[in-house]
Amino acid sequence: MEKIVKYRQIIRQTLTEYAAPPTTDPEAPQEQLLFDEEHDHYQIMAVGWEGDQRVYFTILHLDILNGKIRIQENNSDFDIAEKLESLGIPKTDIVLALHAPSMRKFSDYALM
């Protein structure tokens, strides 16, 4: 359980540092941090408007499941797996869940 508490703290810290600060324009796209520690879901979402175009998409999405961090989505140029590893999370506890299970064996990270 102590490991999960540490992983939650590292994820919160990392996503908070990565997310863009809010703008003063309430219609402009904002990066929203979503932390659900009860179910271990963590996201950065982009929400707002660019002209007449609605902006609503997931930038980063991580979950903790079975003692491992699962990277569910990464629509950024930020290498979140590398960052987590640099903060002390072993590759054996990081799953690149955004890749098909059959493709994960080609990485140095956990399979599931």
N, C-alpha and C positions, 0 to 999 in steps of 0.2 A: 504493500500500500504506500509506503514511503516513496517508492520509485514513481508512482502515479502522481503523487503530490508534486514531486520535483518536475515531472514532465509537464504538468499543467502550468506551473510557474514559468518554465522556460518558454512554452508556447505563448502564453499571455505576453510575456516580456518581448519576445521576438516579433509578434504581430503588432504590438503597440509601437515598437520602434520603427517598423516598416511602414505602417499606415501613414498616409499623408495627413497633415493637420487639417482641421475643418476650415472652410472658406467662410467669408462673411456673406456671400450670396446664397440665400436659402434655396434657390433653384439650381445652382451649379452642382455638378456631380460631387458627392461627398463619399469619402471612404468610411464605411461604418464597421466598427469592430463588434463581432457577435461572439460572446463567450457563454456556452452552456456547459457549466462544470458538472451538472447533475447527470447529463448524458454524454459528456466529453466530446462536444462538437465546438469547433473554433473556426471562425471565418472572418475574412475582410470582404465586404461587399461594396460595390460602387453603385450609388443611387442618386438620381437627379435628372437634370435636363441639359442637353447641349442644343440650343436653339429649339427646333420642333422635334428633336429626337430624344426619346426616353432612354436613359442610361440605367440599366439594372442588370448587373452580372456579378458573378463570384470572381474575385481576384485570387484569393487563397482559401482553401478549405482543408482543415486537418481534423482528424478524429483520434481518440485513444480507444483502442479495442484490444482486449486480451493482453494488456501490458505493453502494447506497441503503438507507436505513432503512425497513423496511416495518412499519407498525403493524398487526399481525394481529388484535389484540383489545384492547378497552378497556372494562372493566366498572367504571369508576370515574368520579368527577366531575373527575378530574385531566386537564387538556388537555395530554397528553404531546407532541403535535405543536407546540403553542405553546412549551412549555418547551424542546424540542430546538432550535427556531428561535432562542429567546432565548440559547441557549448557542453559537450560531454555525453551526448546520447550516442550509444554505439550503433553502428550500421545494422546490427542484428535486431535492433528495436525500431527501425525505420522501414516502413513498407511504402513503396511507390505504387499506391493503389490506383493512381490515375493511369497506369499501364496495365494492359491485359495480363492476367496471371501467367500465361504462357511466355510472355516477354520479360517478366521480372527476373528470370534466371540469368539473364544477360547483364544484370547489374550486380553491384557488390552489396546490395541491401537485402533485407529480409524478404522472403517469398510471400509470407502471409502472416 
